[in-house]
Amino acid sequence: MYLTAETKKELFKKHGQAKSEIDTGSPEAQIALFTHRINHLTGHLKTHKKDFATQQGLMKLVGKRRKLLNYLQQTDITRYRGIVAELELRK
């Protein structure tokens, strides 16, 4: 499995607002988790081009991440800029 409990804890610890393993609700932690899943699904779709169910799931994840990024941008621009720079979402 590509996303183990240890991987999730590491993501939450690295990107969470409180910098702890149990900070699963902060927008930064959720954005980091969605980005990890999006990157995995993108790699899957490169080899399985006709997997349309996965493609639809990927589009839903991208939309959820975009909504969280918009929320974070409206509430706290410094946290938004920090997570965008950390995850290299803008190029």
Secondary structure, DSSP 4 states (H G I P E B T S, - for coil): --S-HHHHHHHHHHHSSS-STT--SSHHHHHHHHHHHHHHHHHHHHH-TT-HHHHHHHHHHHHHHHHHHHHHHHH-HHHHHHHHHHHT---
